Structures are given as structure tokens and as C-alpha cells.
Amino acid sequence: MAHTLSDDENVYVSRMPGEPVPGGAQAFAIEARALRKVYKASGSQPAKEALKGVDLAIPRGSIFALLGPNGAGKSTFINILAGLVLKTSGSASIWGFDIDVNPRQARASIGVVPQELNIDPFFTPAEVMEMQAGLYGVPKRERRTMEILKAMGLDDKADAYARTLSGGMRRRLLVAKAMVHNPPALILDEPTAGVDIELRRQLWDYVKGLHARGTTIVLTTHYLEEAEALCDTIAIIDKGQVVCCEPKEQLLARISDKRLIVRPASPATMLPAALAGMKAEIRPDGAISVQYNPAETSAMAILGALGAEGMEIRDISTEESDLEDVFMQLTSH
């Protein structure tokens, strides 16, 4: 069950993550229209437009990736939704609640896991969870402190001071803290930074379980393979603007280039003349990588040119474009 504030009573009510709420007729978990944020000049720092009219609609029930380089505006966007930063203009709503008209209901409909490890070192994980649940008005009989801590692998640390936890444990505690009120939308801002591979796998298993039960997941990450493996929709933001927002498969199809990997009988030490003018390079293992567009040339033509030059080929393979290729193409300047 989740808890939000009703429009007319201004009190928390229980509901399931996917259940409609008052004022929430839209099909989007999070929606932003012409959202702008300008930070005023301060001292020697000039004014900065962090968000330049962002339009973004995140479908309910999706696992949505919001990607972009450092300084692109991702954190500003998230902090506006969380009520930590005031927008300059535009509008934003969470689960149908406008953040200006119904700020308490909007914030109750979202859980945010920040990048910063901002946990009071003198509280135990259990105390952190109980205090957060109290702030959101979750009745004591409905609190799931130990259940969530166990899911995060922190049940054995429930009564230990937060200052004694490792960096990875603190990050998992932030995830647990964001889920105390069981919000229908959960934003994970670089949740696996500093977390080892095994803990990362456990975290994603739990997140996928939340998604299966109806929670909308919004993820920012520098691990592009995570976004590609987990998310169904991806938006890329750069310099305060959304440069694309598409289903993952459609986004990956943007780049038609492929790579042909040719492994000569003897490791290559220099590029053959037949590849002059093509995007080719020698890999550390002596294989030759050739990037090509199938609409312009064929793999057989490349192999024929190499064969005509006398190269003996031991093995060949091809590689499709991945999310990193798309990301670099859309954000490189």
C-alpha cells in the first residue's frame, strides 16, 4: 500500500502503487512542460540556465532512464520534483498532482534516492526509517521498516549507527529510506555508484520486484549497460535540453552503423591500404575493427578488399550499435 494526501481532506490515504488517485487522470507518472530553471549570478559566477524548457512525460509503470553528461541538468530536474529547488517557469506534476498546486500530494507520490550520502551518522538505520515514515504520516501498524531493511540486506545493521556503515550500505539505506511510504514513483539518482557487483545485482533484483508490483522507476546512471539492460524508455538530456525521448529499441535503431571485426591469421600491426578512408582501427589483440553502414557498403565488399590485398583471415564477427554509441552521438559536441 502507498500513502498520499487526498485533495479534499489533506490527510494521507492508503492505496496500491498502480491505483488511480484524485487529480491523477493522466497516463503519466511524471510530466514536465516547458520547465526552466535559471540560477542567478553569484559573485564571480554568471547566471546559468540549467533547464531550457524541458518537456518530458514519463509513462506510468515504466522503467525510465534519464541519461546525460555531468552538468546536463538531471539533478536540477530531480530536485525540482523533490521540492528542493524552485523552478523558474513551466509546470511539473507527479502522479497527476501539480507540484505548485498540490505540493504535499506531489511529494507524497514520489520517492527520491539522491546521489549524496546524506544520512545523520548518529541515527541507526531503523531510526532513520521510522523517522522518515513519521514524516510521511505512515501509521505505525503499516510501517515496513524491517521488511525493507531486510530486502536491502541491512537487517543485521538495523541497530548500528549509520556512521559505522560502509559507503555501499549507506547507499542501500538511502534506497530503503525513499520507499518507507511506498510511493508509486521512485527516482534513483546514481543508486549503484560505489556499490560492488553483487550488491548491485541484489539492488536491481529488488527494484525489478517493485516494478513488477506497479511502481514506476526513474533511473539516472553512468553505467549505460544498466540502462540498456533494465529500462524500456530512455531520455537523454544535454545542456538543459531533452535531445531525445524514445523507447529503447527505437533509440538504438537510430544508429545504423555496424562493426566488422576481422581477426587475421597473424595479429595486425598496421591498417591495410584497402581500408583507407574507412573508420577502422587495430584493437589491442591485433584484430581489425571496421565501422560501416550496411546501406552504403557490405561486409562482403570489405572482406573482398582485404582478401585481394592478400590478408589471410582467421575469423570474423559483427557488433551492433549499443546505447553508448547513441549517447556519444547525441551528446558529443
Beta strands, then each sheet from edge to edge (+ up, - down):
strand 1: 2-5
strand 2: 12-15
strand 3: 28-39
strand 4: 48-59
strand 5: 63-67
strand 6: 89-94
strand 7: 97-98
strand 8: 110-113
strand 9: 185-189
strand 10: 216-220
strand 11: 233-238
strand 12: 241-247
strand 13: 258-264
strand 14: 279-282
strand 15: 288-292
strand 16: 313-319
sheet 1: 1+ 2-
sheet 2: 4+ 3- 6+ 7-
sheet 3: 8+ 9+ 10+ 5+ 11+ 12-
sheet 4: 14+ 15- 13+ 16-
end
